Structure formats: structure tokens, C-alpha cells
Amino acid sequence: MHNIIYILFIGKYLMFVSVYMTAKNRKEARKLALFLVKNRLAACANIFPIESIYWWDKKLQNEKEYAIIAKTQKAKIKKLISAVKKIHSYSVPCVVSWQIGDANKDYLDWIKEETNK
């Protein structure tokens, strides 16, 4: 019985993800972050400068970009990815998510509240 209760409790908190994205500059990163938060596809988004090294068109690239980390519910991830692909300037935008493990319960409740409005 205790195992079932534990699984139900843990399952409630496995419904949250962090989403990592990149953008060509701060302006685009801000546009993406604002769109996602205003449309309740994410509760919040952090933006910061990064340096990216990757292959594109058979050439090694080394570019300044901006990263975005958004927090949302797992149930919103497909809509979030679709929205990013529609408004992003890249033909193949980086949009990857990972499940949030141990976290502040109050913070997870806040994510749920803000993305359910």
C-alpha cells in the first residue's frame, strides 16, 4: 500500500519539464520567451548568452547565441515545440526537454498554476 501511495505522490511531480532552446540573438530569445510565457506554454523563461560549436551545412560553426530555459508542464511540451518551430528563425531550432526531478514542491505548484490559466 505504501508503494502505491509513494508512486502516486511522485507521479504528481514528474509532470514538469525544463526546456532548453537556443536563438540567434537576444532579441529573438526574448521574443520566444515572451511568447511562451504570455501564452502560458511556460511559467517562466531564463535567457543568457552562450557560445555554440556545431556542424551546419558540412561546416564547423562557432557562434554567439542566446540560450533559453523554460519551465512548464510535460503536457504542454508538444504545443511549446510546435509554437517555437513556427516563430523561430532557424530551420531546425534546438528545443529539448528533460524531466524535473527533485524540486521545491511550492515551485512546481507555481508552474502548474501559471500554465493552467
Buried (B, 14 or more C-beta within 10 A) or exposed (E): EEEEEEEEEEEEBEBBBBBBBBBBEBEBBBBBBEBBBEEBBBBBBEBEEEEBEEEEEEEEEEEEBBBBBBBBBEEBBEBBBEBBEEEBEBEEBBBEBEEBEEEEEEBBEBBBEBBEE
